[in-house]
Amino acid sequence: MTDFSRTKRAFHLPYGVTYLDGNSLGPMPRAAQQRVAAMMADEWSDMLITGWNKAGWYEQPQRVGNRIARLIGAGPGEVVMGDTLSIKVFQALSAALALRPERRVILSDSGNFPSDLYVAQGLATAMGARLRVVAPKSVADAIGDDLAVLMLTEVDYRTGRRHDMAALTARAHRAGALTIWDLAHSAGAVDVDLTASEADFAVGCTYKYLNGGPGAPAFIWVNPRHADVARPILQGWMGHEAPFAFTPDYAPAPGIERMRVGTPPVIAMAALEAALDVWDEVSMDHLRAKSVDLTGAFIAEVEASCPDLLLNSPRDPERRGSQVGFRHRQGHAVMQALIAEGVIGDFRAPDVMRFGFAPLYNDRDDVSRAAATLARILRDEGWKKAQFMRKAAVT
Ligand SMILES: *Cc1c(COP(=O)(O)O)cnc(C)c1O
């Protein structure tokens, strides 16, 4: 069995805080602090430029990528780190569009994260394509023979609704299209199997459920069947086949390495490597089972004690990621009151309170405390005080 009491101890969580916002920013792994300090003291300070070879900074994006690969059902040498998720979305989408030159339709859904849609809008203009956005439940039926790329986020950042990656990928492939899956709310949260899904591209960030720290670098996966033919479009010297030959013309490196762009964020990646150590003894099946238990228990406890709240997430655990949303017309004020009591979730307009459950450090005590605090605030109308204080602060 995965020892979740051990993984919990690996994190610094402020005293008295129940942290249910790891779906936005994971907490700090205790080892990250020492790791970054050691990187500065032993590597940057003394090795200077030689650190690129001596300390393995140059290979770090692949080394770290291999550790992420295990968590998302990818193979070694198939994942590389770098840049932000928005940039990795750009690379995946531009590469996919270039692989389907005779088709110009990108399909996504209205539950996708704005940055992904913004990138798609920009690329549609630049590459002469058209972005179609439909409701999440209409995606399957909107896949037609004109489709170039189906670009979806597997777990909806607002509702926690989880798409069926394998089924939608199969459907897109039957129509002759490629798929891109954004795993921002999946990696480290649910059991992802990219290889079995036969998806074409996947991207994700590492500062949410993977706890890599604010601004930690993103990852990109390209299915090995495309890795040597996909053109990154956003071409940088670190993705060149011979970066240190400094030739004026771009020639892509073999495989996933071509998706590197520029100099990697070595200090940030030191923190991420420490965060990934925590995952070494975690089984993704155990992780998923604990996630389903926590989110299911939270739904049951809140529905039993808070009749005013409306569930904004799928009830079926198969269709749900590792977060739960509840709606309340004063959701923002209620969340402020919760945070003031040490239960940290977050709010998404217009009325959704989000609670992310990270099996690595959340347990049933967090579920009960959050549900009980929420029930008390609603019963005593404690949110009115928070609302009053907010208004007082604004005026
Ligand atoms: C969090 C998130 C992002 C954020 O992108 P950054 O470039 O890392 O700021 C993008 N897409 C999705 C689906 C997300 O959940």
The ligand as an SDF file (V2000), in Angstrom:
LIG
                    3D

 15 15  0  0  0  0  0  0  0  0999 V2000
   -3.7050   26.1240  -14.9160 C   0  0  0  0  0  0  0  0  0  0  0  0
   -3.9830   25.9770  -16.3700 C   0  0  0  0  0  0  0  0  0  0  0  0
   -3.2670   26.7170  -17.3230 C   0  0  0  0  0  0  0  0  0  0  0  0
   -2.2640   27.7530  -16.9240 C   0  0  0  0  0  0  0  0  0  0  0  0
   -1.2700   27.9420  -17.9080 O   0  0  0  0  0  0  0  0  0  0  0  0
    0.1160   28.6360  -17.5290 P   0  0  0  0  0  0  0  0  0  0  0  0
    0.7450   28.9390  -18.8110 O   0  0  0  0  0  0  0  0  0  0  0  0
    0.8870   27.6620  -16.6780 O   0  0  0  0  0  0  0  0  0  0  0  0
   -0.1850   29.8620  -16.7250 O   0  0  0  0  0  0  0  0  0  0  0  0
   -3.5250   26.4750  -18.6680 C   0  0  0  0  0  0  0  0  0  0  0  0
   -4.4430   25.5590  -19.0470 N   0  0  0  0  0  0  0  0  0  0  0  0
   -5.1480   24.8380  -18.1550 C   0  0  0  0  0  0  0  0  0  0  0  0
   -6.1580   23.8400  -18.6130 C   0  0  0  0  0  0  0  0  0  0  0  0
   -4.9610   25.0440  -16.7830 C   0  0  0  0  0  0  0  0  0  0  0  0
   -5.6930   24.3720  -15.8980 O   0  0  0  0  0  0  0  0  0  0  0  0
  1  2  1  0
  2  3  1  0
  2 14  2  0
  3  4  1  0
  3 10  2  0
  4  5  1  0
  5  6  1  0
  6  7  2  0
  6  8  1  0
  6  9  1  0
 10 11  1  0
 11 12  2  0
 12 13  1  0
 12 14  1  0
 14 15  1  0
M  END
$$$$
